[in-house]
Amino acid sequence: MMQRRAFLASLAAATALPRASWADAGSPAYLAAAADGAGAYFLCGISAAGARLFSLPMPGRGHAATAHPTRPEAVAFARRPGTFALVIDCASGTTSARLTPPEGRQFNGHGAYSADGAVLFTSEVVAEGSEGRVGVWDAARGYQRIGEFASGGIGPHEILRLPGSETLVIANGGIQTDPSDRTPLNLDRMRPNLAYLSPEGALLEQVELPELWQNSIRHLGIASDGLVAFAMQWQGDLMEPVPLLGLHRRGEAPILCDPAPEEIFAMKGYAGSVAFAPGGQEVAITSPRGGRVQAFSRKGDPLWSVARADICGLGPCTEGGFVATDGQGLVARLDQGALHPLERDSLSWDNHLVSLL
């Protein structure tokens, strides 16, 4: 009887303990991969004001991360073609698990949690042929791999979950690559698409752009009402101006966002990140190749642009507009065509700014 009472008492005490939250990690507003001048790599937390709150070491160059919805835990993904993803306790700075794709698979830099955080979905490819896969991992049981299903296309990249839903949306880039050096192998027969999948892998909806079949769909942003923004990278003739941003709502036709006439070549055919501003009325894309940010309305109309060398990371700003990062260590606020520096770090920021807002 005493053993049972002791067990129940310890159980009650354990359940009464406060759970760790992102406040225990310094209340970061963003996560970003970074590198220093000596060749070391990190996953960093950044405050809403642009200050670096923590920098946790990684074994190689990172790309993006995904944040657990209820605890200060993040999965940091290697730059594709990736062979590792680290599950990091951002409050303690410890790595609790290292994920490795199955034989013949490669991580493609992104992942997403189920709404309750019990399951992690990872963007992957079959190394030979680049067929898309979504890996399924049991986050509640030490991130054991429990399955996989088809992504709905070739070369998937970013994967997100629609707000208030378990539906996944995946950017299938359509490019078959050499598994060793990422050389494109099928630029003459690409078929990028935007795919909506159930958490069990059923294809719910698929969007293709036949007239822009060489426009690889790469990165995603989602407004709170479910409007999806997709950023593209043009694999055709760079002297042929094409839109690099599309908007889509399930069950409707996609909207392609044409830039202002004076901006049609500014991005150099490459959109690196995409995000909505708070409220979802503005959406922007970045181009590190073009050194440009272009903003549009949710109806697809061009609004403003900002020039900044090597700019790529992008997220919503609590004060309105956007926060962006670049390869020179700058964290800046962007609003109505103006760039307002917040902080300059000694680290070089990598491609993406993952919002925790």
For each residue, the residues with C-beta under 8 A, 3 or more apart:
1: 4 5
2: 5 6
3: 6 7
4: 1 7 8
5: 1 2 8 9
6: 2 3 9 10
7: 3 4 10 11
8: 4 5 11 12
9: 5 6 12 13
10: 6 7 13 14
11: 7 8 14 15
12: 8 9 15 16
13: 9 10 16 17
14: 10 11 17
15: 11 12
16: 12 13
17: 13 14
18:
19: 70 71
20: 24 71 72 89 91
21: 24 71 72
22: 25 27 28 67 72 90 356
23: 26 27
24: 20 21 72 91
25: 22 28 45 53 54 72 90 91
26: 23 45 47 53 54
27: 22 23 47 53
28: 22 25 31 45 46 47 53 54 90 356
29: 46 47 48 315 318 323 355 356 357
30: 45 46 315 323 353 354 355 356
31: 28 43 44 45 46 65 67 74 76 90 353 354 356
32: 43 44 46 65 313 325 349 350 352 353 354
33: 41 42 43 44 58 61 62 63 64 65 76 349 350 351 352
34: 41 42 43 44 55 62 345 347 348 349 350
35: 39 40 41 42 61 347 348 350
36: 39 40 42 346 347 348
37: 346 348
38:
39: 35 36
40: 35 36 57
41: 33 34 35 57 58 59 60 61 62
42: 33 34 35 36 55 56 57 58 62 347
43: 31 32 33 34 55 56 58 62 65 74 76 86 88
44: 31 32 33 34 52 53 54 55 56 347
45: 25 26 28 30 31 52 53 54 90
46: 28 29 30 31 32 50 51 52 53 325 331 353
47: 26 27 28 29 50 51 52 53
48: 29 317 318 323 357
49: 342 343
50: 46 47 323 331 332 333 342 343
51: 46 47 343
52: 44 45 46 47 55 343 345 347
53: 25 26 27 28 44 45 46 47
54: 25 26 28 44 45 90 93
55: 34 42 43 44 52 347
56: 42 43 44 88 90 93 95
57: 40 41 42
58: 33 41 42 43 61 62 76 78 86
59: 41 84 86
60: 41 78 79 84
61: 33 35 41 58 78 79 350
62: 33 34 41 42 43 58 65 76 77 78 79 350
63: 33 77 78 79 80 82 109 110 350 351 352
64: 33 77 109 110 158 351 352 354
65: 31 32 33 43 62 74 75 76 77 352 354
66: 74 75 77 110 111 112 113 120 354
67: 22 31 73 74 113 354 356
68: 71 72 73 74 75 113 117 139
69: 113 115 116 117
70: 19 116 117
71: 19 20 21 68 117
72: 20 21 22 24 25 68 89 90 91
73: 67 68 87 88 89 90 96
74: 31 43 65 66 67 68 87 88 90 354
75: 65 66 68 85 86 87 88 99 111 120
76: 31 33 43 58 62 65 85 86 88
77: 62 63 64 65 66 82 85 107 109 110 111 122
78: 58 60 61 62 63 82 83 84 85 107 109
79: 60 61 62 63 82 109 350
80: 63 106 107 108 109 157 182
81: 106 107 108 125 127 177 179 182
82: 63 77 78 79 85 101 106 107 108 109
83: 78 100 101 106 107
84: 59 60 78 98 99 100 107
85: 75 76 77 78 82 98 99 107 111 122
86: 43 58 59 75 76 95 97 98 99
87: 73 74 75 95 96 97 98 99 143
88: 43 56 73 74 75 76 93 94 95 96
89: 20 72 73 92 93 94 95 96
90: 22 25 28 31 45 54 56 72 73 74 93
91: 20 24 25 72
92: 89
93: 54 56 88 89 90
94: 88 89
95: 56 86 87 88 89 98
96: 73 87 88 89
97: 86 87 142 143
98: 84 85 86 87 95
99: 75 84 85 86 87 107 122 137 143 145
100: 83 84
101: 82 83 105 106 107 122 124 135
102: 105 135 145 148
103:
104: 126 127 128
105: 101 102 124 125 126 127 133 135
106: 80 81 82 83 101 124 125 127 179
107: 77 78 80 81 82 83 84 85 99 101 122 123 124
108: 80 81 82 123 124 125 155 156 157
109: 63 64 77 78 79 80 82 123 157 158
110: 63 64 66 77 122 123 157 158 159
111: 66 75 77 85 120 121 122 123 159
112: 66 120 121 159 160 161 168
113: 66 67 68 69 117 119 120 121 139 161
114: 117 118 119 120 121 161 166 199
115: 69 161 165 166
116: 69 70
117: 68 69 70 71 113 114 139
118: 114 138 139 140
119: 113 114 136 137 138 139 140 199
120: 66 75 111 112 113 114 136 137 139 143
121: 111 112 113 114 134 135 136 137 159 161 168 199
122: 77 85 99 101 107 110 111 134 135 137 159
123: 107 108 109 110 111 132 134 151 156 157 158 159 170
124: 101 105 106 107 108 132 133 134 135 148 151 156
125: 81 105 106 108 130 131 132 133 154 155 156
126: 104 105 129 130 131 133
127: 81 104 105 106 130 179
128: 104 179
129: 126 154 176
130: 125 126 127 154 155 175 176 177 185
131: 125 126 150 154
132: 123 124 125 150 151 152 153 154 155 156 170 172
133: 105 124 125 126 148 149 150 151 156
134: 121 122 123 124 148 149 150 151 156 159 168 170 197 201
135: 101 102 105 121 122 124 145 147 148
136: 119 120 121 145 146 147 148 149
137: 99 119 120 121 122 143 144 145 146
138: 118 119 141 142 143 144 145 146
139: 68 113 117 118 119 120 143
140: 118 119
141: 138 144
142: 97 138
143: 87 97 99 120 137 138 139
144: 137 138 141
145: 99 102 135 136 137 138 148
146: 136 137 138
147: 135 136
148: 102 124 133 134 135 136 145
149: 133 134 136 197 200 201
150: 131 132 133 134 201 203
151: 123 124 132 133 134 156 159 170 172 195 197
152: 132 156 170 172 193 195 197 203 206
153: 132 156 170 172 173 174 191 192 193 195 206
154: 125 129 130 131 132 172 173 174 175 176 186 190 191
155: 108 125 130 132 172 173 174 175 176 177 216
156: 108 123 124 125 132 133 134 151 152 153 159 170 171 172 173
157: 80 108 109 110 123 171 172 173 217 218 219
158: 64 109 110 123 170 171 218 219 220
159: 110 111 112 121 122 123 134 151 156 168 169 170 171 220
160: 112 168 169 220 222
161: 112 113 114 115 121 165 166 167 168 169
162: 165 167 168 169 196 222 226 228
163: 222 224 225 226
164: 226
165: 115 161 162 226
166: 114 115 161 198 199
167: 161 162 196 197 198 199 204
168: 112 121 134 159 160 161 162 196 197 198 199
169: 159 160 161 162 194 195 196 197 220 222 228
170: 123 132 134 151 152 153 156 158 159 194 195 196 197
171: 156 157 158 159 192 194 217 218 219 220 230
172: 132 151 152 153 154 155 156 157 192 193 194 195 217
173: 153 154 155 156 157 192 216 217 218 233
174: 153 154 155 190 191 192 193 213 216 217
175: 130 154 155 184 185 186 187 190 192 216 235
176: 129 130 154 155 184 185 186
177: 81 130 155 182 183 184 185
178: 181 182 183 185
179: 81 106 127 128
180:
181: 178
182: 80 81 177 178
183: 177 178
184: 175 176 177 187 235
185: 130 175 176 177 178
186: 154 175 176 189 190
187: 175 184 190 214 235
188:
189: 186
190: 154 174 175 186 187 213 214 216 235
191: 153 154 174 208 213
192: 153 171 172 173 174 175 208 209 213 215 216 217 232
193: 152 153 172 174 206 207 208 217
194: 169 170 171 172 206 207 208 217 228 230 246 248 254
195: 151 152 153 169 170 172 203 205 206 207
196: 162 167 168 169 170 203 204 205 206 250
197: 134 149 151 152 167 168 169 170 201 202 203 204
198: 166 167 168 201 202 204
199: 114 119 121 166 167 168
200: 149
201: 134 149 150 197 198
202: 197 198
203: 150 152 195 196 197 206
204: 167 196 197 198 250
205: 195 196 250 251
206: 152 153 193 194 195 196 203
207: 193 194 195 248 254
208: 191 192 193 194 213
209: 192 212 213 215 246 254 256
210: 213
211:
212: 209 215 232 242 243 256
213: 174 190 191 192 208 209 210
214: 187 190 234 235 236
215: 192 209 212 232 233 234 235 236 242 243 244
216: 155 173 174 175 190 192 232 233 234 235
217: 157 171 172 173 174 192 193 194 230 231 232 246
218: 157 158 171 173 230 231 232 233 271
219: 157 158 171 230 231 271 272 273 274 352
220: 158 159 160 169 171 228 229 230 231 274
221: 228 229 231 274 275 276 283
222: 160 162 163 169 226 227 228 229 276
223: 226 227 228 229 276 280 283 298
224: 163 280
225: 163 280
226: 162 163 164 165 222 223 249 250
227: 222 223 247 248 249 276 280 298
228: 162 169 194 220 221 222 223 247 248 249
229: 220 221 222 223 245 246 247 274 275 276 283
230: 171 194 217 218 219 220 245 246 247 248 274
231: 217 218 219 220 221 244 245 271 272 273 274 285
232: 192 212 215 216 217 218 242 243 244 245 246 271
233: 173 215 216 218 244 269 270 271
234: 214 215 216 238 240 242 244 269 270
235: 175 184 187 190 214 215 216
236: 214 215 240 242 269
237: 240
238: 234 265 268 269
239:
240: 234 236 237
241: 264 265
242: 212 215 232 234 236 269
243: 212 215 232 246 256 257 258 259
244: 215 231 232 233 234 257 259 267 269 270 271 285 287
245: 229 230 231 232 256 257 271 274 283 285 294 296
246: 194 209 217 229 230 232 243 254 255 256 257
247: 227 228 229 230 254 255 257 283 298 300
248: 194 207 227 228 230 252 254 255
249: 226 227 228 252
250: 196 204 205 226
251: 205
252: 248 249
253:
254: 194 207 209 246 247 248
255: 246 247 248 299 300
256: 209 212 243 245 246 300
257: 243 244 245 246 247 283 296 300 301 302
258: 243 264 300 302
259: 243 244 263 264 266 267 294 302 305
260: 263 264 302 305
261: 264
262: 266
263: 259 260 266 267 292 294 302 305
264: 241 258 259 260 261
265: 238 241 268
266: 259 262 263 287 290 292 294 305 307
267: 244 259 263 270 271 285 287 289 290 292 294
268: 238 265 287 289 290
269: 233 234 236 238 242 244 289
270: 233 234 244 267 287 288 289 290
271: 218 219 231 232 233 244 245 267 274 285 286 287
272: 219 231 285 286 287 288 289 312 351
273: 219 231 285 286 312 313 314 351 352 353
274: 219 220 221 229 230 231 245 271 283 284 285 286 314
275: 221 229 283 284 314 315 316 322 353 355
276: 221 222 223 227 229 280 282 283 298 316
277: 280 281 282 283 284 316 317 320 321 322
278: 316 317 318 320 357
279: 282 320
280: 223 224 225 227 276 277 283 298
281: 277 297 298
282: 276 277 279 295 296 297 298 303 321 322
283: 221 223 229 245 247 257 274 275 276 277 280 295 296 297 298
284: 274 275 277 293 294 295 296 314 322 334
285: 231 244 245 267 271 272 273 274 293 294 314
286: 271 272 273 274 292 293 311 312 313 314 324
287: 244 266 267 268 270 271 272 290 291 292 293 294 311 312
288: 270 272 291 310 311 312 326 327 351
289: 267 268 269 270 272
290: 266 267 268 270 287
291: 287 288 307 308 309 310 311
292: 263 266 267 286 287 305 306 307 308 311
293: 284 285 286 287 305 306 308 311 314 322 324 334
294: 245 259 263 266 267 284 285 287 302 304 305
295: 282 283 284 302 303 304 305 322 334 337
296: 245 257 282 283 284 300 301 302 303
297: 281 282 283 300 301 303
298: 223 227 247 276 280 281 282 283
299: 255
300: 247 255 256 257 258 296 297
301: 257 296 297
302: 257 258 259 260 263 294 295 296 305
303: 282 295 296 297 337
304: 294 295 336 337
305: 259 260 263 266 292 293 294 295 302 337
306: 292 293 311 334 337 338 339
307: 266 291 292
308: 291 292 293 311 324 326 330 332 339
309: 291 326 328
310: 288 291 326 327 328
311: 286 287 288 291 292 293 306 308 324 325 326
312: 272 273 286 287 288 324 325 326 327 349 350 351 352
313: 32 273 286 324 325 326 349 350 351 352 353
314: 273 274 275 284 285 286 293 322 323 324 325 352 353
315: 29 30 275 322 323 324 353 354 355 357
316: 275 276 277 278 322 323 355 357
317: 48 277 278 320 321 322 323 333 334 335
318: 29 48 278 357
319: 333 335
320: 277 278 279 317 335
321: 277 282 317 333 334 335 336
322: 275 277 282 284 293 295 314 315 316 317 333 334 335
323: 29 30 48 50 314 315 316 317 331 332 333 334 342 353
324: 286 293 308 311 312 313 314 315 331 332 333 334 339 353
325: 32 46 311 312 313 314 330 331 332 349 353
326: 288 308 309 310 311 312 313 329 330 332 349
327: 288 310 312 348 349 350
328: 309 310 344 348
329: 326 344 345 346 347 348 349
330: 308 325 326 341 343 344 345 349
331: 46 50 323 324 325 341 342 343 344 345 349
332: 50 308 323 324 325 326 339 340 341 342
333: 50 317 319 321 322 323 324 339 340 342
334: 284 293 295 306 317 321 322 323 324 338 339 340
335: 317 319 320 321 322 338 340
336: 304 321
337: 295 303 304 305 306
338: 306 334 335
339: 306 308 324 332 333 334
340: 332 333 334 335
341: 330 331 332 344
342: 49 50 323 331 332 333
343: 49 50 51 52 330 331
344: 328 329 330 331 341
345: 34 52 329 330 331 349
346: 36 37 329
347: 34 35 36 42 44 52 55 329
348: 34 35 36 37 327 328 329
349: 32 33 34 312 313 325 326 327 329 330 331 345 353
350: 32 33 34 35 61 62 63 79 312 313 327
351: 33 63 64 272 273 288 312 313
352: 32 33 63 64 65 219 273 312 313 314
353: 30 31 32 46 273 275 313 314 315 323 324 325 349
354: 30 31 32 64 65 66 67 74 315
355: 29 30 275 315 316
356: 22 28 29 30 31 67
357: 29 48 278 315 316 318
